[in-house]
Amino acid sequence: MFRVRHYLTTGTAMSATLIISTLRDKRLEVADAIERLERQADQHRADLAHLEATMRLFDSNVEPETFRPTPSRRRNDWFRPGECRRRIHDVLRDAAGPMTTREIVEGVMAAKKLPDDDARTRELIHKTVLGSLNRATDTIERVEAAGSVAWRVI
């Protein structure tokens, strides 16, 4: 804001006109985006009403207002959908026995050629791998021994 005020007080009339013109264009762009989103919301509300009416045709006692949406998982920049789990399986298949989460993370990072010297990246990859391990209960088994947790392919 200081720069705009500076131009308005010390600049020429032409620079003030340029600033106002640019701000007006940006305002129009934002207003257009809001209008577009409101139209989309109106269409989604109409679709929702039609879906609820169709549900009531099949079951008059259904209460769609009580349904809660399932939260979508946030994707990350390192793995495509399903890639993390495939990498984990590759690492575990080559292992002689159960592996700790840290060992799996190191194997996945090496396979992806990710830098292992960045602590923040390692921590985020660790969380991603741990989440995948906890969801893969049908193919990967959690093994606890002597107070430590390890994982192996079933």
C-alpha positions in Angstrom: 0.0 0.0 0.0 2.9 2.3 0.7 4.1 2.1 -2.9 0.7 3.0 -4.3 0.4 6.0 -1.9 4.0 7.0 -2.8 3.1 7.0 -6.5 -0.1 8.9 -5.9 1.6 11.7 -3.9 4.9 12.0 -5.8 4.3 10.4 -9.2 2.8 11.8 -12.2 -0.9 11.8 -13.1 -0.2 9.2 -15.7 1.3 6.7 -13.2 -1.8 7.2 -10.9 -4.0 6.5 -13.9 -2.1 3.3 -14.7 -2.4 2.1 -11.1 -6.1 2.8 -11.0 -6.6 1.1 -14.4 -4.6 -2.0 -13.2 -6.6 -2.2 -10.0 -9.9 -1.8 -11.8 -8.9 -4.7 -14.2 -8.0 -6.9 -11.2 -11.3 -6.0 -9.5 -13.2 -7.0 -12.6 -11.3 -10.3 -12.9 -12.1 -11.2 -9.2 -15.7 -10.1 -9.5 -16.1 -12.3 -12.7 -14.5 -15.3 -10.8 -17.0 -14.8 -7.9 -19.9 -14.7 -10.3 -18.7 -17.8 -12.1 -18.4 -19.7 -8.8 -21.8 -18.6 -7.7 -23.3 -20.0 -10.9 -21.5 -23.2 -10.3 -22.8 -23.4 -6.7 -26.4 -22.8 -7.9 -26.0 -25.6 -10.4 -24.6 -27.9 -7.7 -27.5 -27.1 -5.4 -30.0 -27.9 -8.1 -28.1 -31.2 -8.8 -28.2 -32.0 -5.1 -31.9 -31.4 -4.9 -32.5 -33.8 -7.8 -30.4 -36.5 -6.2 -32.2 -36.2 -2.9 -35.6 -36.3 -4.6 -34.5 -39.5 -6.5 -33.3 -41.0 -3.3 -36.7 -40.4 -1.6 -38.4 -42.1 -4.5 -36.6 -45.3 -3.5 -36.8 -44.8 0.2 -39.2 -42.2 1.7 -37.5 -42.5 5.1 -34.0 -41.5 3.9 -32.5 -38.3 5.4 -29.8 -37.1 3.0 -29.1 -34.1 5.2 -27.4 -36.4 7.7 -24.9 -37.7 5.1 -21.4 -36.3 5.7 -18.9 -36.1 2.8 -15.7 -38.2 3.1 -12.7 -35.9 3.3 -10.4 -36.3 0.3 -6.7 -37.0 1.0 -4.3 -34.4 -0.1 -1.9 -35.6 -2.8 1.8 -34.8 -2.6 4.4 -33.8 -5.1 6.6 -36.9 -4.8 4.2 -39.7 -5.7 1.5 -40.3 -8.2 -1.6 -42.1 -6.9 -0.7 -45.6 -5.8 3.0 -45.1 -6.5 4.0 -44.9 -2.8 2.4 -48.2 -2.0 4.1 -49.8 -5.0 7.5 -48.5 -4.0 6.9 -49.8 -0.4 6.1 -53.2 -1.8 9.2 -53.2 -3.9 11.4 -52.3 -0.9 9.7 -54.9 1.4 9.9 -57.7 -1.3 13.7 -57.3 -1.6 14.1 -57.4 2.2 15.4 -60.4 4.1 13.0 -59.8 7.0 10.7 -57.2 8.5 11.9 -53.6 8.1 11.3 -50.6 10.3 9.5 -47.5 8.9 12.8 -45.6 8.8 14.4 -48.3 6.7 11.5 -48.4 4.3 11.6 -44.6 4.0 15.3 -44.8 3.1 14.6 -47.4 0.5 11.8 -45.5 -1.1 13.8 -42.3 -1.1 16.7 -44.1 -2.7 14.5 -45.7 -5.3 13.0 -42.3 -6.2 16.4 -40.6 -6.1 15.2 -38.1 -3.6 17.8 -36.1 -1.6 18.3 -37.7 1.9 20.0 -34.7 3.4 16.9 -32.5 3.7 15.2 -33.2 7.1 11.9 -31.6 6.1 11.6 -33.7 3.0 12.5 -36.9 4.9 9.9 -36.1 7.5 7.1 -35.5 4.9 8.1 -38.7 3.0 8.1 -40.5 6.4 4.5 -39.4 7.1 3.4 -40.4 3.5 5.0 -43.8 3.8 3.6 -44.4 7.3 0.1 -43.4 6.1 0.4 -45.9 3.1 1.6 -48.6 5.4 -1.3 -48.1 7.8 -3.8 -48.3 4.9 -2.2 -51.4 3.3 -3.5 -53.8 5.9 -4.5 -56.3 3.2 -1.0 -56.8 1.9 1.4 -55.5 4.5 1.6 -56.7 8.1 2.7 -54.7 11.1 5.1 -56.7 13.4 5.9 -55.5 16.9 8.9 -57.0 18.7 10.9 -55.7 21.7 9.1 -52.3 21.6 9.8 -51.6 18.0 7.5 -51.7 15.0 8.5 -53.4 11.7 6.6 -54.2 8.5 6.6 -57.2 6.1 4.7 -58.3 3.1 2.0 -60.8 3.9 
